[in-house]
Amino acid sequence: NAGVTQTPKFQVLKTGQSMTLQCAQDMNHNSMYWYRQDPGMGLRLIYYSASEGTTDKGEVPNGYNVSRLNKREFSLRLESAAPSQTSVYFCASTYHQGSSFYGYTFGSGTRLTVV
Amino acid sequence: AQKITQTQPGMFVQEKEAVTLDCTYDTSDPSYGLFWYKQPSSGEMIFLIYQGSYDQQNATEGRYSLNFQKARKSANLVISASQLGDSAMYFCAMRWGGGSNYKLTFGKGTLLTVNP
């Protein structure tokens, strides 16, 4: 089925470990986003990629890096995980051309616990 | 700075009654879009309804309608004839930006509980 695929779905890390969250979409979308969701905080934008080859910081980028590997894939890396990065991470994508766009599609999320 | 405010952390409604979830936004951009998403306990984000800033009429999608008051910068979600399955977290969000750079900013959400 077409959509946004996130891997893994669950992960437990020890403080200081590194890991990469993967996101892939097969809808030919040009923009991709990484959010984190914490209780009572809604979804906050970590990084986004407006198009292949570009990435920009969002609201809460500290402690994260991203790579737009190609048009389909946008990965989020935690170089040295901290307990404050315990959260649910969502990847999203959309296609837009000028001011027109075609809605956002979200992945099912990755639940990350840092102990 | 662009901001979405949802002032109701939790709401209760009786089954079959209507409920309004509040959302106000802050932006100086003339072009923007407003969304409502539903997040059930299973965690997925479900798109409900969209309103563009230049749309003249309020958006409707089945039992969902968006009460868009541009001058007051409000975009309230109205759910008519509530069902038990409507119990979930609801997020208001705003698409903003320009050129090829658009972001989607979310409010903190409202937890809706539908009572039988």
Interface residues (C-beta under 8 A of the other chain):
Chain A: N30 S31 Y33 Y35 G40 M41 G42 L43 R44 L45 Y48 A50 S51 D56 G58 E59 V88 F90 A92 T94 H96 S99 F101 G103 Y104 F106 S108 G109
Chain B: I4 Q6 P9 S31 G33 F35 G43 E44 M45 F47 Y50 F91 A93 R95 S100 N101 Y102 K103 L104 T105 F106 G107 K108 G109
